[in-house]
Amino acid sequence: MGILSFAGFTLLVAVIAWWSTRKTDENSSDGYFLGGRSLTGPVIAGSLLLTNLSTEQIVGMNGVSFRDGLPIMAYEVVAAIAMVFTAFVLLPKYLKSGIATIPQFLENRYGKSTKTIVSLLFLLGYAISMLPTVLYSGALAINTMFDIPEMLGTGPVATLWITVWAIGLIGSIYAIFGGLKAVAVSDSINAVGLIVGGSLIPIFGLMKIGDGNVFTGLHKLTTALPEKFNIIGGPDSDVPFWTLFTGMIIVNFYYWGTNQAIIQRALGAKNLKEGQKGLLLAAFIKILGPFIVVLPGIIAFYIFNGDISNPDEAYPMIVKAVLPVAFIGFFAAVLFGAILSSFNSALNSSVTLFGLDFYKEYINKEASERQVVKAGKIFGIVLAIFSMAIAPLLYGVEGGIFTYLQQLNGTHSVPILAIIIVGIFSKRVSAKAANISILFSAVTYLVTLYLIKPEISFLHLMGILFVLTIIIMFTVSKFYPRESDYNQEYTKQVDIANWEYLKPVGFAIVAMVVGLYIYLS
């Protein structure tokens, strides 16, 4: 029954995605990479949320909350503030330039060398951290939910190899041959399924604890495990409270404002108003996110008495324990859609970056748009195979998959955010300053985190490095300034008038985040 509902829902999404995109011109780079600049607010919001909300998030964050409780929800809630900042400050600047990739914005601001370095950082980040963790966490969830090791009679690691390759192959076909619009349409359908299905897990879990009553279950849970519900993380927590003002801001502002896989959704907006509506709608839903990505981990701790050796298995185990059998296939199909979505989005962005920023720039300057898209697709296939080979090696990684991903991302998130923010707010900082600071930041971060291994949280390390990177940029620019002030040109590709309700809605979202922290502390 479970397998049948899984196959039925997966097939339905594929058919709808094909039908919706059959008329988009996939041979032009705007059509393939930006969905023909036609995306509206609700589609952007759905695609943003689902690109973000995948198994590495659901499985990984619930794994951390199983161990550590509520503080991990900062990744979800602070995201809302970062999206408001992007809607107010960054998106108007991006759409004014009419860019398809963030590195193109950096080329306009600093020059070709900066664009190349950042494209390379993005591609390494996707290849080494994002793509493998999505595949690993997705395979782990599906294996646990359907008892696939038992079904195949193989051990957990051998089964992981089989499932990772199966998911990777299906995801690659989708991303490489469908383009952004196919990814965005399938995302929007799966987003609804994921929000509905994801909300059922904590509801059924609380009903199980409270003998059929959600509120009784919640009361029992908070009474039995009060330490898990304190949002102010202690020094041993994955998210100590003061990191909210250092690395947590950087992680979120980078992710929601400058990460190619995410912001590509908003770059495909019909106009600035639609892009802003999409970001703010997604920000509002993000505040409700902890219900799906944090609470089930705490429920799992209660139901299994904290006795799960690999915390990353807490979420799939709770799904199996509380969800009626008929729902498991549907929910696994939605999770499968979420895995494909994040995998596709990172792969589609990698294909975009390679095609436009490397192939067209350095390999074949005379390439037609069709050739650029084709070269990108070939690169996508190589990258997909590479990530499928790495993913199973992450089994049982120390600290859980989510923390591993966030730590590794600091290598590129700190310098990229720094040079974009400085590039927007200063007219004199030069390309040389940007390039030196990127290399300084990436190398210093890796050496400090993995060789020196300081006693402080990696989030504080990111905060310190961010400030140092900006100081280096201004210092180097004193000696090597730009020849002339940078002036951004308006390319008139889309209308860039602000949404009339931008300020009241934006400020209301920030107030809600602050209120939530005060209430739960």
MIZAKE-924654 format. One line per 2 residues: number of its first residue (from 1); their letters; for each residue z, y, x negated of C-alpha. Coordinates in steps of 0.02 Angstrom, whole numbers. Layout:
<mitis>
NUM	a	Z/Y/X  ...
</mitis>
This chain:
<mitis>
1	mg	0/0/0  52/121/-139
3	il	-105/84/-241  -217/107/-86
5	sf	-147/279/-39  -159/327/-224
7	ag	-344/282/-234  -386/362/-64
9	ft	-309/532/-102  -382/538/-279
11	ll	-556/503/-213  -539/633/-75
13	va	-498/771/-202  -645/723/-312
15	vi	-768/730/-165  -704/902/-107
17	aw	-714/972/-286  -893/909/-303
19	ws	-945/982/-134  -869/1153/-171
21	tr	-951/1173/-340  -1123/1098/-310
23	kt	-1202/1273/-300  -1113/1357/-448
25	de	-1230/1383/-596  -1147/1273/-727
27	ns	-1275/1314/-861  -1224/1497/-879
29	sd	-1064/1533/-976  -994/1644/-836
31	gy	-1027/1506/-709  -957/1365/-816
33	fl	-812/1457/-899  -759/1585/-767
35	gg	-814/1511/-601  -942/1653/-585
37	rs	-801/1785/-578  -776/1744/-394
39	lt	-595/1683/-383  -480/1758/-250
41	gp	-291/1783/-250  -236/1620/-165
43	vi	-355/1514/-272  -292/1600/-431
45	ag	-110/1573/-379  -139/1389/-337
47	sl	-232/1357/-498  -104/1452/-605
49	ll	39/1351/-531  -45/1184/-546
51	tn	-111/1213/-722  69/1250/-767
53	ls	158/1126/-654  112/959/-728
55	te	200/802/-781  258/871/-949
57	qi	346/1005/-845  408/894/-701
59	vg	451/742/-807  507/843/-959
61	mn	615/975/-872  699/848/-757
63	gv	734/747/-915  823/897/-991
65	sf	917/937/-829  974/754/-821
67	rd	1056/784/-990  1099/968/-982
69	gl	1100/1032/-801  1035/1198/-733
71	pi	1009/1309/-889  834/1236/-918
73	ma	776/1323/-757  759/1482/-862
75	ye	584/1423/-910  536/1428/-726
77	vv	627/1583/-666  596/1700/-814
79	aa	411/1655/-791  411/1762/-632
81	ia	456/1917/-735  319/1875/-861
83	mv	189/1862/-721  242/2031/-652
85	ft	219/2106/-827  47/2025/-841
87	af	-5/2094/-670  56/2270/-715
89	vl	5/2285/-898  -105/2149/-971
91	lp	-229/2099/-835  -293/2278/-806
93	ky	-330/2289/-993  -418/2120/-998
95	lk	-527/2151/-845  -571/2324/-909
97	sg	-651/2238/-1060  -737/2104/-952
99	ia	-687/1964/-1072  -699/1774/-1048
101	ti	-573/1728/-1183  -417/1808/-1257
103	pq	-491/1797/-1433  -637/1905/-1370
105	fl	-510/2039/-1324  -439/2024/-1500
107	en	-613/2040/-1574  -640/2203/-1479
109	ry	-471/2268/-1538  -460/2202/-1716
111	gk	-622/2117/-1768  -705/1949/-1793
113	st	-583/1877/-1921  -433/1899/-1804
115	kt	-529/1819/-1661  -571/1667/-1769
117	iv	-392/1642/-1831  -321/1652/-1655
119	sl	-454/1536/-1582  -409/1410/-1717
121	lf	-223/1426/-1677  -258/1398/-1492
123	ll	-364/1245/-1528  -233/1170/-1646
125	gy	-98/1204/-1515  -198/1116/-1379
127	ai	-245/969/-1492  -73/935/-1568
129	sm	50/984/-1431  -19/1021/-1258
131	lp	-151/885/-1228  -50/739/-1302
133	tv	112/787/-1209  20/799/-1042
135	ly	-55/626/-1068  108/549/-1131
137	sg	219/616/-991  89/572/-858
139	al	67/395/-920  257/372/-930
141	ai	277/429/-749  140/317/-680
143	nt	199/166/-782  378/184/-718
145	mf	330/217/-535  211/71/-518
147	di	301/-50/-638  138/-63/-736
149	pe	219/-148/-889  276/-290/-773
151	ml	108/-295/-685  13/-313/-849
153	gt	148/-414/-937  148/-294/-1086
155	gp	289/-196/-1172  322/-11/-1132
157	va	230/53/-1288  76/-58/-1267
159	tl	64/-10/-1083  77/174/-1132
161	wi	-78/156/-1241  -176/79/-1097
163	tv	-123/210/-968  -148/359/-1086
165	wa	-327/307/-1120  -364/276/-936
167	ig	-300/449/-886  -384/532/-1035
169	li	-555/459/-996  -551/511/-811
171	gs	-485/685/-854  -619/712/-986
173	iy	-760/672/-865  -690/798/-741
175	ai	-660/939/-865  -810/921/-977
177	fg	-941/897/-842  -868/1004/-702
179	gl	-828/1174/-779  -691/1294/-723
181	ka	-733/1301/-538  -718/1111/-516
183	va	-550/1118/-606  -491/1268/-500
185	vs	-541/1190/-332  -461/1020/-367
187	ds	-307/1115/-431  -286/1209/-268
189	in	-288/1048/-163  -170/959/-282
191	av	-55/1111/-290  -20/1095/-104
193	gl	11/908/-123  123/933/-274
195	iv	229/1067/-191  248/960/-33
197	gg	274/796/-127  383/877/-260
199	sl	496/953/-126  518/783/-42
201	ip	599/707/-198  756/818/-200
203	if	765/813/-7  762/622/-2
205	gl	877/617/-154  1008/728/-70
207	mk	991/627/92  1026/467/-7
209	ig	1183/545/-84  1239/623/82
211	dg	1206/471/193  1059/553/280
213	nv	1120/734/273  1044/851/143
215	ft	1189/977/146  1321/841/132
217	gl	1223/772/-16  1215/943/-100
219	hk	1403/969/-73  1442/797/-147
221	lt	1327/831/-296  1398/1002/-338
223	ta	1577/939/-317  1550/784/-425
225	lp	1451/872/-563  1506/1056/-567
227	ek	1465/1068/-754  1280/1032/-716
229	fn	1269/1183/-599  1325/1319/-719
231	ii	1169/1418/-762  1249/1500/-915
233	gg	1208/1372/-1049  1338/1341/-1184
235	pd	1296/1342/-1371  1249/1156/-1366
237	sd	1134/1178/-1216  944/1173/-1234
239	vp	944/1353/-1170  1100/1450/-1228
241	fw	1120/1605/-1117  1078/1737/-1248
243	tl	911/1654/-1287  852/1727/-1120
245	ft	839/1894/-1211  756/1825/-1369
247	gm	641/1675/-1371  637/1641/-1183
249	ii	553/1809/-1150  427/1775/-1289
251	vn	387/1597/-1228  354/1660/-1051
253	fy	263/1822/-1093  150/1724/-1212
255	yw	120/1583/-1089  84/1686/-933
257	gt	2/1835/-1017  -97/1774/-1166
259	nq	-118/1585/-1159  -304/1550/-1134
261	ai	-279/1394/-1025  -173/1495/-902
263	iq	-246/1670/-903  -425/1605/-888
265	ra	-387/1584/-702  -350/1770/-683
267	lg	-498/1820/-794  -611/1737/-665
269	ak	-544/1855/-528  -665/1943/-411
271	nl	-576/2108/-451  -408/2171/-518
273	ke	-327/2173/-344  -363/1987/-317
275	gq	-300/1946/-493  -138/2043/-462
277	kg	-111/1962/-291  -137/1790/-369
279	ll	-12/1824/-509  123/1895/-393
281	la	104/1756/-264  122/1628/-405
283	af	274/1724/-472  361/1716/-304
285	ik	331/1528/-288  391/1505/-469
287	il	565/1566/-420  575/1416/-302
289	gp	517/1300/-443  688/1236/-501
291	fi	705/1144/-335  560/1032/-393
293	vv	578/1030/-582  767/1038/-612
295	lp	866/973/-462  794/794/-462
297	gi	857/768/-641  1036/811/-587
299	ia	1018/697/-434  959/558/-551
301	fy	1114/583/-660  1224/560/-505
303	if	1131/409/-434  1115/315/-600
305	ng	1286/372/-666  1202/454/-816
307	di	1145/283/-877  961/306/-928
309	sn	923/283/-1113  763/390/-1116
311	pd	798/549/-1012  609/573/-990
313	ea	614/421/-875  743/501/-757
315	yp	612/581/-643  496/432/-614
317	mi	652/323/-587  722/442/-454
319	vk	551/447/-367  551/258/-358
321	av	733/254/-299  724/381/-157
323	lp	543/395/-96  487/277/46
325	va	358/152/-19  217/225/88
327	fi	241/394/2  243/328/-176
329	gf	54/303/-186  18/477/-115
331	fa	144/557/-233  79/463/-384
333	av	-97/524/-335  -34/704/-330
335	lf	53/681/-497  -107/605/-564
337	ga	-198/761/-501  -70/869/-591
339	il	-94/772/-753  -284/789/-738
341	ss	-263/973/-696  -163/1019/-851
343	fn	-267/906/-961  -429/977/-888
345	sa	-371/1157/-903  -324/1141/-1086
347	ln	-484/1043/-1120  -592/1167/-1022
349	ss	-513/1311/-1119  -541/1221/-1285
351	vt	-723/1194/-1239  -736/1380/-1193
353	lf	-655/1436/-1357  -760/1320/-1465
355	gl	-924/1360/-1377  -907/1549/-1374
357	df	-797/1584/-1527  -857/1455/-1654
359	yk	-1024/1378/-1607  -1110/1539/-1551
361	ey	-1024/1640/-1688  -1043/1531/-1843
363	in	-1148/1376/-1810  -1297/1432/-1705
365	ke	-1307/1620/-1677  -1472/1603/-1583
367	as	-1402/1472/-1462  -1451/1489/-1279
369	er	-1312/1485/-1148  -1361/1306/-1106
371	qv	-1343/1255/-1290  -1172/1340/-1302
373	vk	-1109/1244/-1149  -1180/1080/-1220
375	ag	-1098/1105/-1391  -934/1144/-1304
377	ki	-945/982/-1206  -973/878/-1364
379	fg	-822/962/-1445  -720/926/-1288
381	iv	-759/739/-1302  -699/735/-1485
383	la	-541/832/-1443  -502/719/-1294
385	if	-515/562/-1403  -403/640/-1536
387	sm	-267/683/-1409  -276/509/-1329
389	ai	-243/435/-1501  -89/545/-1532
391	ap	-8/539/-1359  72/365/-1363
393	ll	157/407/-1529  272/528/-1435
395	yg	369/386/-1351  556/422/-1355
397	ve	535/584/-1455  704/661/-1501
399	gg	768/796/-1380  640/749/-1247
401	if	457/790/-1226  481/963/-1149
403	ty	586/1031/-1293  465/954/-1420
405	lq	321/1046/-1336  412/1214/-1331
407	ql	466/1202/-1513  291/1166/-1575
409	ng	216/1304/-1468  319/1435/-1561
411	th	196/1417/-1706  61/1510/-1610
413	sv	153/1595/-1465  251/1718/-1573
415	pi	107/1790/-1677  -21/1791/-1534
417	la	95/1884/-1415  144/2007/-1553
419	ii	-34/2056/-1599  -88/2073/-1417
421	iv	60/2183/-1368  41/2291/-1524
423	gi	-148/2296/-1498  -126/2364/-1322
425	fs	9/2493/-1360  -50/2555/-1531
427	kr	-220/2625/-1580  -197/2624/-1770
429	vs	-138/2448/-1817  -277/2366/-1919
431	ak	-358/2194/-1925  -286/2161/-2098
433	aa	-111/2193/-2030  -142/2075/-1883
435	ni	-211/1935/-1993  -70/1945/-2122
437	si	63/1945/-1986  -13/1794/-1896
439	lf	-12/1689/-2055  163/1749/-2103
441	sa	232/1707/-1930  153/1534/-1913
443	vt	200/1475/-2089  377/1548/-2086
445	yl	412/1470/-1915  355/1295/-1966
447	vt	448/1299/-2134  609/1365/-2055
449	ly	609/1247/-1906  556/1084/-1987
451	li	611/1101/-2171  759/1222/-2175
453	kp	822/1168/-2000  941/1313/-1966
455	ei	1094/1296/-1853  1025/1420/-1724
457	sf	920/1381/-1569  732/1381/-1602
459	lh	721/1513/-1463  827/1635/-1566
461	lm	717/1596/-1717  565/1647/-1613
463	gi	650/1810/-1563  691/1855/-1744
465	lf	515/1812/-1803  435/1913/-1664
467	vl	524/2071/-1722  483/2035/-1905
469	ti	299/2006/-1862  287/2175/-1775
471	ii	375/2262/-1922  250/2182/-2043
473	mf	103/2240/-1936  159/2421/-1938
475	tv	206/2414/-2123  38/2342/-2180
477	sk	-52/2468/-2068  35/2610/-2160
479	fy	-59/2556/-2317  -217/2487/-2233
481	pr	-241/2584/-2070  -393/2571/-1955
483	es	-534/2687/-2001  -529/2767/-1829
485	dy	-419/2754/-1673  -459/2609/-1556
487	nq	-529/2661/-1387  -555/2528/-1255
489	ey	-719/2537/-1160  -733/2494/-974
491	tk	-875/2367/-954  -880/2388/-763
493	qv	-897/2199/-735  -763/2201/-600
495	di	-672/2338/-503  -506/2379/-588
497	an	-415/2478/-452  -232/2420/-434
499	we	-172/2326/-280  -84/2452/-167
501	yl	75/2346/-149  86/2304/-335
503	kp	245/2404/-371  354/2358/-220
505	vg	310/2173/-232  329/2169/-422
507	fa	500/2254/-419  560/2142/-276
509	iv	517/1985/-379  614/2050/-531
511	am	764/2091/-419  760/1913/-348
513	vv	767/1837/-523  916/1945/-574
515	gl	1003/1906/-408  979/1718/-433
517	yi	1060/1724/-606  1208/1825/-541
519	yl	1231/1704/-395  1227/1546/-501
521	s	1333/1607/-648
</mitis>
